[in-house]
Amino acid sequence: MKTEQIEDNVKYSFALVRSDVLALQNDIMGMRASQRTIMQAVNELSAKIEKIENKKTKKKKYVSSKASNKYHIEECPFAHRIKARNKVVFNDELDAVNESLTACECAA
């Protein structure tokens, strides 16, 4: 091979390497953007999972009106209508059942 041919081959090889390096850099930038998006989604899902876990472990309270024979969970729309002076709060469902109260559909 002539020296000129070798030089041309080396130049062409370096051009290919440069092209490959630039393509890899573009791929890396795209992957970083994807990684940021994925991490944001993971963080959002983690927050939702934590919120759900907190709801599961949060102990429900039950309420009843002094004049009623039913008990409700605190979040029930009927429970919100009970006036404070008539509201009886139970720490667990068993306490409400022991008072001979029946469960509202919300607590069933």
Buried (B, 14 or more C-beta within 10 A) or exposed (E): EEEEEEEEEEEEEEEEEEEEEEEEEEEEEEEEEEEEEEEEEEEEEEEEEEEEEEEEEEEEBBBBBEEBEBBBBEEBEBBEEBEEEEEBEBEEBEBBBEEEBEBBEBBE
